[in-house]
Amino acid sequence: MFKRILTGVIAFCFVLVPILFFADTVVLPIAVAVFSLIATYELLHCVGLHKNLWVSIPLYLVSAALPFGVRMMTLVTVFALPLSLCVILLYLLAVAVFSHGKADIQDVSTAFMLWLYTLLGFFGLIMVHDHIRGGEYLYLLAFLGAWVTDIFAYFTGMLLGRHKLIPDVSPKKTVEGAIGGVVFCTLSFVGFGLIYNNFWVADGGKTIPLVAMAIVGFLVSIVSQVGDLSLSLLKRKYGIKDFGKLFPGHGGVLDRFDSVLAVSIMLTVSFVVFTMLGL
């Protein structure tokens, strides 16, 4: 536990804080590209495809390039992204077909699905920061939602937990813990909304309805826990404890950011919908 806490404090103070402080510069896309590359390696290693260059190299290239593409996003980029993903999917299926058993179709499909999950999660961080009104503050909700849910689900479960949530996936998680995570995440989003509306909205800017923030906080917490559990299920299937060893006591990028990626996707969808509705 001491190693886990120490790693968390060091990573927060000397990695995350500097990245967030310089988020308006090229530091953010560079950091996201690095984490995306590491996450891609971890997922390929998990399914046993990290040495298959026909599979790994295209995924590495897109993972490294996408953060910069999102920052420079144009109408062309918006249409190019889904088309590119379709091309990569077809390419990976072709690799599986012509690999003579060296790239199992189930492993290739799992790798693509997990890679798409990580890609969209990292995509969302820069998307919200760069292209959503107030995004220079709102993208922080990806971290707030994941960490508040995780922390309060843990303590609520430890204090009040009586009923197992999904014991065959995560034996220690409880229904009470999950509910506690949702409640406190929802409250934290409302609190964030109050701070945003009172201190961060520019003159003449629009405030965010607190009801909307509560709804997003509620949904984010559920998605956060699903993201955590889904990757736990994947680790059980492939018989590994952690995806990597980058963060001692925590595991790899996917272990540390599993919930953040899920929340980032949910936030991107929510704020794009808000923008379309004029909120």
N, C-alpha and C positions, 0 to 999 in steps of 0.2 A: 504493500500500500504506500510506503514511504517513497519508493522508487517511482510509482505512478504519479503521486502528488508532485514530487520534485520535477519530473519530466514535464508535467502539465504547466507548472509555473514557469520553467525555463522556456518552453516552447511558446507560451503566451507572451512573455515579456520580451524575448529576444528574436522571435520569428513573426508571430502574428501581429503584434502591436506595430512594429516597424512597417510591415506590409500594409496594414490598414492606414497608417499615418501618411504613407506615400502613395495611397491608392489612386490619386489623380495623375500620377506619373506612369512611366512604363514599368515601374516596379510591380504593379498588380498583375498585368498580363504575363510578365515573366514568371512571377511566383506561381500563378495559376497553371502556366504551361509546365513548369517543373513538377508540381504536384500531380498534374494530369498524366505526365509521362510515368512517374513513379507508380501511380495507381494502375495505369495500363499494364506495366510490367507485373505488378502484384496479381492482377486478375488473370493474366496469361500464365503466370507461374502456377496459380491455383489450379487451372484446368489442364496444365501440362503442355501448353503451346508456346511458352516463352522462347524456345529454341527453334521454332518453325518460322523462318524469316518471311515466308510467303504470307503468313498471317500477321506477324508482329510488326513488320516495317510499315505497312500502310496505316495501321492503327497508331503507331508512334508518330508518324508524320502529321496525321490529322489532329491528334491530341496536342502536339506542340504548336500547330498553326492556328487552331481555332480561337484561342484567347485573343490573339492579335486581330483576327478577322472580325470578331465580335466588337472589339473597340473601334474598328474602322467600318462598322456596319453600314451598308447602303441597301437600297432596294434589291440590288443584284445579289447581295450576300444572303438576304432573307430567303430568296428563292433557291439559291445555290446550295444552302445547307441541307434541306431535306432531299434534294436531288442527289447530292454527294453521298448521303447516308444510304440511299437506295442503291447507288452504284457499289458502295462498299459491301453491302449485304449480298448483292448478287455475286460480287467478286469472291467473298468468303465461301459462299455456297459452291462456287466453281472450284475453289481450292480443295474443299472437302471431297467433291466428286472425283477430282483427278489426282488426289494424293495417294491413292492405293492404300488407304487405311492409316496413313500417317497423321491425318487430321480427322479425328472422329467427328461426325456430323453433330452429335450432341454437345461435344466440347466446344466446337466452333460456334454453335448457336448460343450456348451459355456465355461464351466469351463476348460475342457481339452484343447480347442483351445487357450484360454487366458493363461493357465498355460504353454503350449508349447511355446507360444510367449515369455513369461517372462523367461522361462528356456533357450531358445536358445539365448536370448539377454544377459543374464548373462554368459552363456557358451562362447559367443563370446568375451567378455572382457578378460577372462583368456586365451582363445584360441589364440587371437592375441598377447597378452602380452608374452605368454610362448612359442609359437610354430611357430611364423612368424618372419622372419628375420627383425631385427629392431623393433620388437614388443614392446620393453620396452619404445619406444616413440610413435609408431603408434597407440597403443590402446587409447591414449589420444584423438585421432580424434573422438571417439565415443561421448565424452563430447563436444568437440569443434563444431562438426557438428550440434548436437542437440541444443546447446545453442546459437550459432551464428544465426542459422535459426530462432529460437524462438525470440531472441532479435530484429533482424533486420526486421523480418516479422511484429513484433509489431510496431516498430517505423516507418517503411515504410508505413504500413497500416494506422497509425495514421496521418501521414503527407500527404499521397497521395491517401489513400484508397477512392474509389468511387463505386466500384462494389463488391457486396457481393459474397464470394466464394461458400459456401454451408450454407445458412442461417438456414436451418432446422436442421443442426448438430451443427454449431457454428456461432451464429448470428453476432459476431464481426469481424470475419476473412474476409479479402478482397482479391480479385485477385491481386491487386497491392502489398499487403503485402506478399502474397505467392511468387510473382516474386522477390520482394526485398530479401526475405529470401534465395531464390535459388542463386541469384547473389552474395550476400555477403558470403554465405557458400562456393560457388565455389572459390571465391577470397581467402578466408581464407585457403582453402586446398592448393591452389597454393603457398600461403605464407608459410604455414607449410612445404610444399615440398622443398621450397628454403632453409629454416632453416635446415631441415633434411639433405639435400644434402651437405650443406656447413659446418655444425658444428657437426652433429651427426653420419655421416657415418664413420665407422672405416677404417683404412688404408687398401686399397685393396677391400673394400666393394662396393656393387653396389648402385648407386644412383637411385632414383625413377623418371621416366619421368614425367615432369610437366603436360604434356597433360593427362597422366593417372590420375594424382591427380585432375585435373580439371574435368574430367569425373566422377570420384568417388565422388567429392564434389557436383556435379550437381545431381547425383543419390541419394546421401545421404540426401540432403536437401528435395527432393521430398518424399523419404521414411520417413524422420523425420516428415513431416507434415501429411502424411497418418497415421503414428502411433499415433500421437496426436489426429487426427480427429476420428480415429476408436475407441479409448477408450472414447472419448467424446460421440460418438454414443452409446456405451455400457452403459455409465452412464445415458444417456437419456432413454434408454430402461428400465433400472431397477429403474429409478426414484431417483437417488442419486446425490448429488452435488460433493462429493469427495469419493475416495476409502478408505481413512483413515485420521488420524489426527496427524500422526507422525511429520510432518513439518507444524507448524502453519502458516496459510496464503497460503500454497501450497497444503496441503492435505497429502496423504500417499505416499508410495514408488511408486506405479503405477502412481500417479498424477505427481510426480516429475521426474520419469525416463521413462515415456511412450515413449518419442521421443528417449532417449538414447538407450533404448532396441532395437528399430527399426533400429537405425543407427548402433548399434553393430552387428546386423545380416547382414546388408548390407556390412559393413566393412569386416566381416569374409569371406563372399562369395567373395568379391573383391580381398582380399589379398591372398586367397587360389588360385584363378584363376591366379593372378600375379605370384605366386610361380610355378604353373604348366606351365606357359608360359615362365618362366625363367627371369621375369622382376625384 
